[in-house]
Amino acid sequence: MGHVTAVDLAVVGLLIALAIAGAGALTGDVGTRLVAAQLVGVIAVLITLVLSARHAHDSYSDVALVFALIILVGGLTVTRFLERWL
C-alpha cells in the first residue's frame, strides 16, 4: 500500500459522480434519463483518462477517445429515435 495521491482522490470523486449519475439514469422521465446516461458516459471517459495518466499508458487515452465518439454517436441516434415522443 502506498500513499494516496490527488489522482486517486480524483478517481474516487469521479466514481461518486458516476454513481449519482447512474441513479439519475434509472429514474425520471425519458429526457432526464437520456441526459443522465450521456453524463455517465462522459464520466466514464474522464475516469479512463485519469487512470491513463496515473498509470502512464497512452493507449488507454486512445480507448477513451473512441469511447467518447461512440457515446456521441449513440446519444445522437437515441435522441433522433426518441424525437417523436419528447
PDB file of N, CA, C and O in Angstrom:
ATOM      1  N   MET A   1       0.846  -1.183   0.000  1.00  0.00           N
ATOM      2  CA  MET A   1       0.000   0.000   0.000  1.00  0.00           C
ATOM      3  C   MET A   1       0.886   1.238   0.000  1.00  0.00           C
ATOM      4  O   MET A   1       1.827   1.359   0.784  1.00  0.00           O
ATOM      5  N   GLY A   2       0.559   2.134  -0.886  1.00  0.00           N
ATOM      6  CA  GLY A   2       1.303   3.378  -0.982  1.00  0.00           C
ATOM      7  C   GLY A   2       0.491   4.524  -0.416  1.00  0.00           C
ATOM      8  O   GLY A   2      -0.537   4.332   0.233  1.00  0.00           O
ATOM      9  N   HIS A   3       0.973   5.690  -0.677  1.00  0.00           N
ATOM     10  CA  HIS A   3       0.269   6.871  -0.208  1.00  0.00           C
ATOM     11  C   HIS A   3      -0.825   7.252  -1.206  1.00  0.00           C
ATOM     12  O   HIS A   3      -0.780   6.866  -2.374  1.00  0.00           O
ATOM     13  N   VAL A   4      -1.789   8.000  -0.734  1.00  0.00           N
ATOM     14  CA  VAL A   4      -2.916   8.417  -1.563  1.00  0.00           C
ATOM     15  C   VAL A   4      -2.526   9.696  -2.296  1.00  0.00           C
ATOM     16  O   VAL A   4      -2.091  10.670  -1.682  1.00  0.00           O
ATOM     17  N   THR A   5      -2.688   9.680  -3.610  1.00  0.00           N
ATOM     18  CA  THR A   5      -2.339  10.849  -4.412  1.00  0.00           C
ATOM     19  C   THR A   5      -3.600  11.613  -4.807  1.00  0.00           C
ATOM     20  O   THR A   5      -4.722  11.163  -4.573  1.00  0.00           O
ATOM     21  N   ALA A   6      -3.388  12.764  -5.402  1.00  0.00           N
ATOM     22  CA  ALA A   6      -4.512  13.574  -5.872  1.00  0.00           C
ATOM     23  C   ALA A   6      -5.267  12.858  -6.986  1.00  0.00           C
ATOM     24  O   ALA A   6      -6.481  13.015  -7.122  1.00  0.00           O
ATOM     25  N   VAL A   7      -4.553  12.080  -7.775  1.00  0.00           N
ATOM     26  CA  VAL A   7      -5.201  11.328  -8.854  1.00  0.00           C
ATOM     27  C   VAL A   7      -6.137  10.275  -8.268  1.00  0.00           C
ATOM     28  O   VAL A   7      -7.235  10.063  -8.784  1.00  0.00           O
ATOM     29  N   ASP A   8      -5.711   9.621  -7.202  1.00  0.00           N
ATOM     30  CA  ASP A   8      -6.574   8.636  -6.544  1.00  0.00           C
ATOM     31  C   ASP A   8      -7.844   9.294  -6.005  1.00  0.00           C
ATOM     32  O   ASP A   8      -8.936   8.736  -6.119  1.00  0.00           O
ATOM     33  N   LEU A   9      -7.695  10.472  -5.424  1.00  0.00           N
ATOM     34  CA  LEU A   9      -8.862  11.194  -4.919  1.00  0.00           C
ATOM     35  C   LEU A   9      -9.775  11.635  -6.057  1.00  0.00           C
ATOM     36  O   LEU A   9     -10.998  11.640  -5.913  1.00  0.00           O
ATOM     37  N   ALA A  10      -9.180  12.004  -7.189  1.00  0.00           N
ATOM     38  CA  ALA A  10      -9.985  12.383  -8.353  1.00  0.00           C
ATOM     39  C   ALA A  10     -10.799  11.199  -8.858  1.00  0.00           C
ATOM     40  O   ALA A  10     -11.962  11.355  -9.228  1.00  0.00           O
ATOM     41  N   VAL A  11     -10.193  10.019  -8.874  1.00  0.00           N
ATOM     42  CA  VAL A  11     -10.916   8.825  -9.321  1.00  0.00           C
ATOM     43  C   VAL A  11     -12.062   8.512  -8.366  1.00  0.00           C
ATOM     44  O   VAL A  11     -13.155   8.159  -8.809  1.00  0.00           O
ATOM     45  N   VAL A  12     -11.828   8.635  -7.076  1.00  0.00           N
ATOM     46  CA  VAL A  12     -12.897   8.384  -6.102  1.00  0.00           C
ATOM     47  C   VAL A  12     -14.035   9.388  -6.290  1.00  0.00           C
ATOM     48  O   VAL A  12     -15.207   9.014  -6.257  1.00  0.00           O
ATOM     49  N   GLY A  13     -13.689  10.655  -6.488  1.00  0.00           N
ATOM     50  CA  GLY A  13     -14.716  11.668  -6.733  1.00  0.00           C
ATOM     51  C   GLY A  13     -15.510  11.395  -7.998  1.00  0.00           C
ATOM     52  O   GLY A  13     -16.728  11.571  -8.028  1.00  0.00           O
ATOM     53  N   LEU A  14     -14.811  10.963  -9.047  1.00  0.00           N
ATOM     54  CA  LEU A  14     -15.500  10.637 -10.294  1.00  0.00           C
ATOM     55  C   LEU A  14     -16.381   9.402 -10.143  1.00  0.00           C
ATOM     56  O   LEU A  14     -17.447   9.324 -10.754  1.00  0.00           O
ATOM     57  N   LEU A  15     -15.947   8.441  -9.339  1.00  0.00           N
ATOM     58  CA  LEU A  15     -16.780   7.257  -9.099  1.00  0.00           C
ATOM     59  C   LEU A  15     -18.050   7.617  -8.339  1.00  0.00           C
ATOM     60  O   LEU A  15     -19.114   7.055  -8.597  1.00  0.00           O
ATOM     61  N   ILE A  16     -17.937   8.553  -7.402  1.00  0.00           N
ATOM     62  CA  ILE A  16     -19.127   9.022  -6.682  1.00  0.00           C
ATOM     63  C   ILE A  16     -20.073   9.728  -7.650  1.00  0.00           C
ATOM     64  O   ILE A  16     -21.285   9.510  -7.616  1.00  0.00           O
ATOM     65  N   ALA A  17     -19.509  10.576  -8.512  1.00  0.00           N
ATOM     66  CA  ALA A  17     -20.333  11.255  -9.517  1.00  0.00           C
ATOM     67  C   ALA A  17     -20.965  10.256 -10.473  1.00  0.00           C
ATOM     68  O   ALA A  17     -22.104  10.435 -10.905  1.00  0.00           O
ATOM     69  N   LEU A  18     -20.224   9.202 -10.802  1.00  0.00           N
ATOM     70  CA  LEU A  18     -20.753   8.156 -11.680  1.00  0.00           C
ATOM     71  C   LEU A  18     -21.936   7.448 -11.029  1.00  0.00           C
ATOM     72  O   LEU A  18     -22.923   7.146 -11.699  1.00  0.00           O
ATOM     73  N   ALA A  19     -21.844   7.184  -9.736  1.00  0.00           N
ATOM     74  CA  ALA A  19     -22.946   6.531  -9.027  1.00  0.00           C
ATOM     75  C   ALA A  19     -24.184   7.428  -8.987  1.00  0.00           C
ATOM     76  O   ALA A  19     -25.304   6.949  -9.162  1.00  0.00           O
ATOM     77  N   ILE A  20     -23.985   8.711  -8.761  1.00  0.00           N
ATOM     78  CA  ILE A  20     -25.116   9.643  -8.718  1.00  0.00           C
ATOM     79  C   ILE A  20     -25.769   9.761 -10.094  1.00  0.00           C
ATOM     80  O   ILE A  20     -26.994   9.737 -10.210  1.00  0.00           O
ATOM     81  N   ALA A  21     -24.945   9.888 -11.132  1.00  0.00           N
ATOM     82  CA  ALA A  21     -25.491   9.981 -12.491  1.00  0.00           C
ATOM     83  C   ALA A  21     -26.158   8.671 -12.900  1.00  0.00           C
ATOM     84  O   ALA A  21     -27.163   8.683 -13.611  1.00  0.00           O
ATOM     85  N   GLY A  22     -25.610   7.550 -12.458  1.00  0.00           N
ATOM     86  CA  GLY A  22     -26.227   6.258 -12.750  1.00  0.00           C
ATOM     87  C   GLY A  22     -27.587   6.126 -12.103  1.00  0.00           C
ATOM     88  O   GLY A  22     -28.513   5.573 -12.697  1.00  0.00           O
ATOM     89  N   ALA A  23     -27.715   6.633 -10.882  1.00  0.00           N
ATOM     90  CA  ALA A  23     -29.017   6.619 -10.222  1.00  0.00           C
ATOM     91  C   ALA A  23     -30.003   7.511 -10.965  1.00  0.00           C
ATOM     92  O   ALA A  23     -31.186   7.187 -11.070  1.00  0.00           O
ATOM     93  N   GLY A  24     -29.514   8.630 -11.476  1.00  0.00           N
ATOM     94  CA  GLY A  24     -30.377   9.510 -12.264  1.00  0.00           C
ATOM     95  C   GLY A  24     -30.801   8.883 -13.575  1.00  0.00           C
ATOM     96  O   GLY A  24     -31.891   9.154 -14.077  1.00  0.00           O
ATOM     97  N   ALA A  25     -29.935   8.039 -14.134  1.00  0.00           N
ATOM     98  CA  ALA A  25     -30.270   7.373 -15.395  1.00  0.00           C
ATOM     99  C   ALA A  25     -31.334   6.299 -15.204  1.00  0.00           C
ATOM    100  O   ALA A  25     -31.972   5.881 -16.170  1.00  0.00           O
ATOM    101  N   LEU A  26     -31.526   5.856 -13.984  1.00  0.00           N
ATOM    102  CA  LEU A  26     -32.517   4.816 -13.715  1.00  0.00           C
ATOM    103  C   LEU A  26     -33.872   5.372 -13.303  1.00  0.00           C
ATOM    104  O   LEU A  26     -34.859   4.638 -13.265  1.00  0.00           O
ATOM    105  N   THR A  27     -33.927   6.663 -12.994  1.00  0.00           N
ATOM    106  CA  THR A  27     -35.177   7.268 -12.533  1.00  0.00           C
ATOM    107  C   THR A  27     -35.515   8.467 -13.412  1.00  0.00           C
ATOM    108  O   THR A  27     -34.676   8.948 -14.173  1.00  0.00           O
ATOM    109  N   GLY A  28     -36.720   8.929 -13.303  1.00  0.00           N
ATOM    110  CA  GLY A  28     -37.131  10.119 -14.030  1.00  0.00           C
ATOM    111  C   GLY A  28     -37.786   9.810 -15.361  1.00  0.00           C
ATOM    112  O   GLY A  28     -37.995   8.654 -15.729  1.00  0.00           O
ATOM    113  N   ASP A  29     -38.104  10.890 -16.073  1.00  0.00           N
ATOM    114  CA  ASP A  29     -38.735  10.717 -17.377  1.00  0.00           C
ATOM    115  C   ASP A  29     -37.677  10.425 -18.440  1.00  0.00           C
ATOM    116  O   ASP A  29     -36.489  10.332 -18.134  1.00  0.00           O
ATOM    117  N   VAL A  30     -38.111  10.285 -19.671  1.00  0.00           N
ATOM    118  CA  VAL A  30     -37.221   9.853 -20.748  1.00  0.00           C
ATOM    119  C   VAL A  30     -36.101  10.863 -20.985  1.00  0.00           C
ATOM    120  O   VAL A  30     -34.945  10.475 -21.158  1.00  0.00           O
ATOM    121  N   GLY A  31     -36.428  12.137 -20.993  1.00  0.00           N
ATOM    122  CA  GLY A  31     -35.417  13.165 -21.230  1.00  0.00           C
ATOM    123  C   GLY A  31     -34.358  13.196 -20.147  1.00  0.00           C
ATOM    124  O   GLY A  31     -33.168  13.319 -20.439  1.00  0.00           O
ATOM    125  N   THR A  32     -34.782  13.086 -18.901  1.00  0.00           N
ATOM    126  CA  THR A  32     -33.844  13.079 -17.783  1.00  0.00           C
ATOM    127  C   THR A  32     -32.936  11.862 -17.837  1.00  0.00           C
ATOM    128  O   THR A  32     -31.734  11.968 -17.590  1.00  0.00           O
ATOM    129  N   ARG A  33     -33.494  10.725 -18.154  1.00  0.00           N
ATOM    130  CA  ARG A  33     -32.684   9.506 -18.244  1.00  0.00           C
ATOM    131  C   ARG A  33     -31.677   9.582 -19.381  1.00  0.00           C
ATOM    132  O   ARG A  33     -30.559   9.083 -19.255  1.00  0.00           O
ATOM    133  N   LEU A  34     -32.062  10.202 -20.488  1.00  0.00           N
ATOM    134  CA  LEU A  34     -31.149  10.342 -21.621  1.00  0.00           C
ATOM    135  C   LEU A  34     -29.968  11.233 -21.265  1.00  0.00           C
ATOM    136  O   LEU A  34     -28.822  10.900 -21.567  1.00  0.00           O
ATOM    137  N   VAL A  35     -30.243  12.357 -20.627  1.00  0.00           N
ATOM    138  CA  VAL A  35     -29.166  13.263 -20.222  1.00  0.00           C
ATOM    139  C   VAL A  35     -28.267  12.598 -19.184  1.00  0.00           C
ATOM    140  O   VAL A  35     -27.045  12.729 -19.248  1.00  0.00           O
ATOM    141  N   ALA A  36     -28.857  11.892 -18.238  1.00  0.00           N
ATOM    142  CA  ALA A  36     -28.060  11.209 -17.216  1.00  0.00           C
ATOM    143  C   ALA A  36     -27.203  10.102 -17.827  1.00  0.00           C
ATOM    144  O   ALA A  36     -26.070   9.888 -17.396  1.00  0.00           O
ATOM    145  N   ALA A  37     -27.727   9.405 -18.817  1.00  0.00           N
ATOM    146  CA  ALA A  37     -26.940   8.364 -19.485  1.00  0.00           C
ATOM    147  C   ALA A  37     -25.763   8.972 -20.236  1.00  0.00           C
ATOM    148  O   ALA A  37     -24.674   8.396 -20.254  1.00  0.00           O
ATOM    149  N   GLN A  38     -25.972  10.128 -20.853  1.00  0.00           N
ATOM    150  CA  GLN A  38     -24.863  10.821 -21.515  1.00  0.00           C
ATOM    151  C   GLN A  38     -23.811  11.243 -20.486  1.00  0.00           C
ATOM    152  O   GLN A  38     -22.610  11.141 -20.739  1.00  0.00           O
ATOM    153  N   LEU A  39     -24.268  11.712 -19.336  1.00  0.00           N
ATOM    154  CA  LEU A  39     -23.343  12.116 -18.280  1.00  0.00           C
ATOM    155  C   LEU A  39     -22.549  10.929 -17.756  1.00  0.00           C
ATOM    156  O   LEU A  39     -21.359  11.063 -17.471  1.00  0.00           O
ATOM    157  N   VAL A  40     -23.182   9.776 -17.626  1.00  0.00           N
ATOM    158  CA  VAL A  40     -22.475   8.560 -17.210  1.00  0.00           C
ATOM    159  C   VAL A  40     -21.354   8.250 -18.193  1.00  0.00           C
ATOM    160  O   VAL A  40     -20.249   7.894 -17.785  1.00  0.00           O
ATOM    161  N   GLY A  41     -21.630   8.382 -19.475  1.00  0.00           N
ATOM    162  CA  GLY A  41     -20.608   8.131 -20.480  1.00  0.00           C
ATOM    163  C   GLY A  41     -19.447   9.102 -20.393  1.00  0.00           C
ATOM    164  O   GLY A  41     -18.289   8.701 -20.509  1.00  0.00           O
ATOM    165  N   VAL A  42     -19.749  10.370 -20.191  1.00  0.00           N
ATOM    166  CA  VAL A  42     -18.692  11.380 -20.075  1.00  0.00           C
ATOM    167  C   VAL A  42     -17.837  11.124 -18.839  1.00  0.00           C
ATOM    168  O   VAL A  42     -16.613  11.238 -18.901  1.00  0.00           O
ATOM    169  N   ILE A  43     -18.460  10.784 -17.734  1.00  0.00           N
ATOM    170  CA  ILE A  43     -17.704  10.498 -16.511  1.00  0.00           C
ATOM    171  C   ILE A  43     -16.844   9.254 -16.696  1.00  0.00           C
ATOM    172  O   ILE A  43     -15.718   9.202 -16.203  1.00  0.00           O
ATOM    173  N   ALA A  44     -17.360   8.256 -17.398  1.00  0.00           N
ATOM    174  CA  ALA A  44     -16.564   7.050 -17.668  1.00  0.00           C
ATOM    175  C   ALA A  44     -15.341   7.380 -18.517  1.00  0.00           C
ATOM    176  O   ALA A  44     -14.265   6.827 -18.294  1.00  0.00           O
ATOM    177  N   VAL A  45     -15.498   8.273 -19.484  1.00  0.00           N
ATOM    178  CA  VAL A  45     -14.349   8.709 -20.291  1.00  0.00           C
ATOM    179  C   VAL A  45     -13.337   9.446 -19.418  1.00  0.00           C
ATOM    180  O   VAL A  45     -12.132   9.234 -19.552  1.00  0.00           O
ATOM    181  N   LEU A  46     -13.820  10.305 -18.529  1.00  0.00           N
ATOM    182  CA  LEU A  46     -12.910  11.022 -17.630  1.00  0.00           C
ATOM    183  C   LEU A  46     -12.149  10.067 -16.718  1.00  0.00           C
ATOM    184  O   LEU A  46     -10.953  10.245 -16.491  1.00  0.00           O
ATOM    185  N   ILE A  47     -12.833   9.062 -16.198  1.00  0.00           N
ATOM    186  CA  ILE A  47     -12.161   8.076 -15.349  1.00  0.00           C
ATOM    187  C   ILE A  47     -11.086   7.351 -16.140  1.00  0.00           C
ATOM    188  O   ILE A  47      -9.985   7.127 -15.635  1.00  0.00           O
ATOM    189  N   THR A  48     -11.397   6.982 -17.379  1.00  0.00           N
ATOM    190  CA  THR A  48     -10.409   6.303 -18.221  1.00  0.00           C
ATOM    191  C   THR A  48      -9.200   7.193 -18.470  1.00  0.00           C
ATOM    192  O   THR A  48      -8.066   6.716 -18.433  1.00  0.00           O
ATOM    193  N   LEU A  49      -9.425   8.480 -18.723  1.00  0.00           N
ATOM    194  CA  LEU A  49      -8.310   9.400 -18.959  1.00  0.00           C
ATOM    195  C   LEU A  49      -7.461   9.605 -17.710  1.00  0.00           C
ATOM    196  O   LEU A  49      -6.233   9.650 -17.791  1.00  0.00           O
ATOM    197  N   VAL A  50      -8.110   9.730 -16.563  1.00  0.00           N
ATOM    198  CA  VAL A  50      -7.358   9.916 -15.316  1.00  0.00           C
ATOM    199  C   VAL A  50      -6.532   8.679 -15.003  1.00  0.00           C
ATOM    200  O   VAL A  50      -5.369   8.791 -14.616  1.00  0.00           O
ATOM    201  N   LEU A  51      -7.120   7.506 -15.164  1.00  0.00           N
ATOM    202  CA  LEU A  51      -6.362   6.278 -14.913  1.00  0.00           C
ATOM    203  C   LEU A  51      -5.249   6.086 -15.939  1.00  0.00           C
ATOM    204  O   LEU A  51      -4.206   5.513 -15.625  1.00  0.00           O
ATOM    205  N   SER A  52      -5.466   6.557 -17.155  1.00  0.00           N
ATOM    206  CA  SER A  52      -4.421   6.503 -18.176  1.00  0.00           C
ATOM    207  C   SER A  52      -3.232   7.367 -17.768  1.00  0.00           C
ATOM    208  O   SER A  52      -2.080   6.964 -17.929  1.00  0.00           O
ATOM    209  N   ALA A  53      -3.512   8.541 -17.247  1.00  0.00           N
ATOM    210  CA  ALA A  53      -2.431   9.414 -16.783  1.00  0.00           C
ATOM    211  C   ALA A  53      -1.760   8.842 -15.539  1.00  0.00           C
ATOM    212  O   ALA A  53      -0.547   8.969 -15.370  1.00  0.00           O
ATOM    213  N   ARG A  54      -2.533   8.225 -14.685  1.00  0.00           N
ATOM    214  CA  ARG A  54      -1.996   7.664 -13.437  1.00  0.00           C
ATOM    215  C   ARG A  54      -1.011   6.537 -13.710  1.00  0.00           C
ATOM    216  O   ARG A  54       0.034   6.451 -13.065  1.00  0.00           O
ATOM    217  N   HIS A  55      -1.342   5.676 -14.659  1.00  0.00           N
ATOM    218  CA  HIS A  55      -0.505   4.511 -14.928  1.00  0.00           C
ATOM    219  C   HIS A  55       0.419   4.700 -16.127  1.00  0.00           C
ATOM    220  O   HIS A  55       1.132   3.773 -16.513  1.00  0.00           O
ATOM    221  N   ALA A  56       0.412   5.891 -16.716  1.00  0.00           N
ATOM    222  CA  ALA A  56       1.284   6.256 -17.841  1.00  0.00           C
ATOM    223  C   ALA A  56       1.128   5.310 -19.027  1.00  0.00           C
ATOM    224  O   ALA A  56       2.114   4.869 -19.618  1.00  0.00           O
ATOM    225  N   HIS A  57      -0.120   5.006 -19.366  1.00  0.00           N
ATOM    226  CA  HIS A  57      -0.424   4.190 -20.545  1.00  0.00           C
ATOM    227  C   HIS A  57      -1.148   5.076 -21.558  1.00  0.00           C
ATOM    228  O   HIS A  57      -2.324   5.392 -21.383  1.00  0.00           O
ATOM    229  N   ASP A  58      -0.451   5.469 -22.603  1.00  0.00           N
ATOM    230  CA  ASP A  58      -1.057   6.336 -23.608  1.00  0.00           C
ATOM    231  C   ASP A  58      -2.132   5.622 -24.420  1.00  0.00           C
ATOM    232  O   ASP A  58      -3.035   6.264 -24.956  1.00  0.00           O
ATOM    233  N   SER A  59      -2.039   4.316 -24.510  1.00  0.00           N
ATOM    234  CA  SER A  59      -3.030   3.580 -25.305  1.00  0.00           C
ATOM    235  C   SER A  59      -4.424   3.673 -24.682  1.00  0.00           C
ATOM    236  O   SER A  59      -5.423   3.594 -25.398  1.00  0.00           O
ATOM    237  N   TYR A  60      -4.503   3.838 -23.368  1.00  0.00           N
ATOM    238  CA  TYR A  60      -5.805   3.985 -22.731  1.00  0.00           C
ATOM    239  C   TYR A  60      -6.461   5.308 -23.121  1.00  0.00           C
ATOM    240  O   TYR A  60      -7.688   5.411 -23.137  1.00  0.00           O
ATOM    241  N   SER A  61      -5.659   6.309 -23.432  1.00  0.00           N
ATOM    242  CA  SER A  61      -6.214   7.577 -23.906  1.00  0.00           C
ATOM    243  C   SER A  61      -6.909   7.386 -25.247  1.00  0.00           C
ATOM    244  O   SER A  61      -7.939   8.004 -25.515  1.00  0.00           O
ATOM    245  N   ASP A  62      -6.343   6.530 -26.080  1.00  0.00           N
ATOM    246  CA  ASP A  62      -6.981   6.229 -27.362  1.00  0.00           C
ATOM    247  C   ASP A  62      -8.317   5.530 -27.152  1.00  0.00           C
ATOM    248  O   ASP A  62      -9.286   5.803 -27.860  1.00  0.00           O
ATOM    249  N   VAL A  63      -8.364   4.636 -26.187  1.00  0.00           N
ATOM    250  CA  VAL A  63      -9.617   3.946 -25.864  1.00  0.00           C
ATOM    251  C   VAL A  63     -10.660   4.954 -25.394  1.00  0.00           C
ATOM    252  O   VAL A  63     -11.829   4.856 -25.769  1.00  0.00           O
ATOM    253  N   ALA A  64     -10.249   5.918 -24.577  1.00  0.00           N
ATOM    254  CA  ALA A  64     -11.176   6.939 -24.093  1.00  0.00           C
ATOM    255  C   ALA A  64     -11.698   7.795 -25.242  1.00  0.00           C
ATOM    256  O   ALA A  64     -12.872   8.166 -25.255  1.00  0.00           O
ATOM    257  N   LEU A  65     -10.835   8.111 -26.205  1.00  0.00           N
ATOM    258  CA  LEU A  65     -11.265   8.899 -27.359  1.00  0.00           C
ATOM    259  C   LEU A  65     -12.300   8.141 -28.190  1.00  0.00           C
ATOM    260  O   LEU A  65     -13.309   8.718 -28.596  1.00  0.00           O
ATOM    261  N   VAL A  66     -12.060   6.878 -28.441  1.00  0.00           N
ATOM    262  CA  VAL A  66     -13.016   6.063 -29.199  1.00  0.00           C
ATOM    263  C   VAL A  66     -14.328   5.937 -28.427  1.00  0.00           C
ATOM    264  O   VAL A  66     -15.407   6.011 -29.015  1.00  0.00           O
ATOM    265  N   PHE A  67     -14.236   5.748 -27.120  1.00  0.00           N
ATOM    266  CA  PHE A  67     -15.430   5.638 -26.289  1.00  0.00           C
ATOM    267  C   PHE A  67     -16.239   6.932 -26.338  1.00  0.00           C
ATOM    268  O   PHE A  67     -17.468   6.893 -26.397  1.00  0.00           O
ATOM    269  N   ALA A  68     -15.556   8.080 -26.314  1.00  0.00           N
ATOM    270  CA  ALA A  68     -16.249   9.368 -26.382  1.00  0.00           C
ATOM    271  C   ALA A  68     -16.975   9.532 -27.713  1.00  0.00           C
ATOM    272  O   ALA A  68     -18.092  10.049 -27.751  1.00  0.00           O
ATOM    273  N   LEU A  69     -16.353   9.100 -28.797  1.00  0.00           N
ATOM    274  CA  LEU A  69     -17.008   9.191 -30.105  1.00  0.00           C
ATOM    275  C   LEU A  69     -18.224   8.274 -30.185  1.00  0.00           C
ATOM    276  O   LEU A  69     -19.246   8.643 -30.765  1.00  0.00           O
ATOM    277  N   ILE A  70     -18.117   7.087 -29.608  1.00  0.00           N
ATOM    278  CA  ILE A  70     -19.253   6.160 -29.596  1.00  0.00           C
ATOM    279  C   ILE A  70     -20.398   6.737 -28.770  1.00  0.00           C
ATOM    280  O   ILE A  70     -21.563   6.603 -29.146  1.00  0.00           O
ATOM    281  N   ILE A  71     -20.077   7.373 -27.655  1.00  0.00           N
ATOM    282  CA  ILE A  71     -21.106   7.993 -26.817  1.00  0.00           C
ATOM    283  C   ILE A  71     -21.813   9.102 -27.581  1.00  0.00           C
ATOM    284  O   ILE A  71     -23.035   9.227 -27.514  1.00  0.00           O
ATOM    285  N   LEU A  72     -21.043   9.908 -28.308  1.00  0.00           N
ATOM    286  CA  LEU A  72     -21.636  10.999 -29.077  1.00  0.00           C
ATOM    287  C   LEU A  72     -22.591  10.470 -30.142  1.00  0.00           C
ATOM    288  O   LEU A  72     -23.729  10.929 -30.243  1.00  0.00           O
ATOM    289  N   VAL A  73     -22.138   9.526 -30.920  1.00  0.00           N
ATOM    290  CA  VAL A  73     -22.977   8.967 -31.989  1.00  0.00           C
ATOM    291  C   VAL A  73     -24.189   8.243 -31.404  1.00  0.00           C
ATOM    292  O   VAL A  73     -25.297   8.370 -31.925  1.00  0.00           O
ATOM    293  N   GLY A  74     -23.987   7.491 -30.332  1.00  0.00           N
ATOM    294  CA  GLY A  74     -25.098   6.785 -29.702  1.00  0.00           C
ATOM    295  C   GLY A  74     -26.134   7.735 -29.136  1.00  0.00           C
ATOM    296  O   GLY A  74     -27.335   7.502 -29.276  1.00  0.00           O
ATOM    297  N   GLY A  75     -25.682   8.798 -28.502  1.00  0.00           N
ATOM    298  CA  GLY A  75     -26.614   9.779 -27.956  1.00  0.00           C
ATOM    299  C   GLY A  75     -27.423  10.479 -29.028  1.00  0.00           C
ATOM    300  O   GLY A  75     -28.623  10.701 -28.868  1.00  0.00           O
ATOM    301  N   LEU A  76     -26.759  10.826 -30.127  1.00  0.00           N
ATOM    302  CA  LEU A  76     -27.481  11.458 -31.233  1.00  0.00           C
ATOM    303  C   LEU A  76     -28.487  10.502 -31.863  1.00  0.00           C
ATOM    304  O   LEU A  76     -29.582  10.910 -32.252  1.00  0.00           O
ATOM    305  N   THR A  77     -28.114   9.238 -31.961  1.00  0.00           N
ATOM    306  CA  THR A  77     -29.020   8.244 -32.537  1.00  0.00           C
ATOM    307  C   THR A  77     -30.245   8.037 -31.658  1.00  0.00           C
ATOM    308  O   THR A  77     -31.369   7.993 -32.157  1.00  0.00           O
ATOM    309  N   VAL A  78     -30.035   7.912 -30.367  1.00  0.00           N
ATOM    310  CA  VAL A  78     -31.162   7.721 -29.447  1.00  0.00           C
ATOM    311  C   VAL A  78     -32.042   8.962 -29.424  1.00  0.00           C
ATOM    312  O   VAL A  78     -33.267   8.849 -29.379  1.00  0.00           O
ATOM    313  N   THR A  79     -31.436  10.144 -29.454  1.00  0.00           N
ATOM    314  CA  THR A  79     -32.214  11.377 -29.474  1.00  0.00           C
ATOM    315  C   THR A  79     -33.062  11.465 -30.735  1.00  0.00           C
ATOM    316  O   THR A  79     -34.228  11.857 -30.687  1.00  0.00           O
ATOM    317  N   ARG A  80     -32.474  11.103 -31.845  1.00  0.00           N
ATOM    318  CA  ARG A  80     -33.219  11.106 -33.114  1.00  0.00           C
ATOM    319  C   ARG A  80     -34.383  10.110 -33.058  1.00  0.00           C
ATOM    320  O   ARG A  80     -35.475  10.395 -33.550  1.00  0.00           O
ATOM    321  N   PHE A  81     -34.143   8.956 -32.464  1.00  0.00           N
ATOM    322  CA  PHE A  81     -35.188   7.944 -32.348  1.00  0.00           C
ATOM    323  C   PHE A  81     -36.307   8.399 -31.415  1.00  0.00           C
ATOM    324  O   PHE A  81     -37.483   8.177 -31.700  1.00  0.00           O
ATOM    325  N   LEU A  82     -35.941   9.035 -30.296  1.00  0.00           N
ATOM    326  CA  LEU A  82     -36.934   9.448 -29.302  1.00  0.00           C
ATOM    327  C   LEU A  82     -37.550  10.805 -29.611  1.00  0.00           C
ATOM    328  O   LEU A  82     -38.410  11.278 -28.868  1.00  0.00           O
ATOM    329  N   GLU A  83     -37.125  11.429 -30.691  1.00  0.00           N
ATOM    330  CA  GLU A  83     -37.614  12.756 -31.043  1.00  0.00           C
ATOM    331  C   GLU A  83     -39.134  12.775 -31.205  1.00  0.00           C
ATOM    332  O   GLU A  83     -39.775  13.797 -30.962  1.00  0.00           O
ATOM    333  N   ARG A  84     -39.686  11.683 -31.601  1.00  0.00           N
ATOM    334  CA  ARG A  84     -41.136  11.610 -31.811  1.00  0.00           C
ATOM    335  C   ARG A  84     -41.918  11.736 -30.505  1.00  0.00           C
ATOM    336  O   ARG A  84     -43.039  12.245 -30.497  1.00  0.00           O
ATOM    337  N   TRP A  85     -41.330  11.273 -29.405  1.00  0.00           N
ATOM    338  CA  TRP A  85     -42.059  11.224 -28.139  1.00  0.00           C
ATOM    339  C   TRP A  85     -41.644  12.299 -27.150  1.00  0.00           C
ATOM    340  O   TRP A  85     -42.313  12.469 -26.130  1.00  0.00           O
ATOM    341  N   LEU A  86     -40.583  13.021 -27.404  1.00  0.00           N
ATOM    342  CA  LEU A  86     -40.135  14.042 -26.444  1.00  0.00           C
ATOM    343  C   LEU A  86     -40.803  15.366 -26.663  1.00  0.00           C
ATOM    344  O   LEU A  86     -40.531  16.323 -25.938  1.00  0.00           O
TER     345      LEU A  86
END
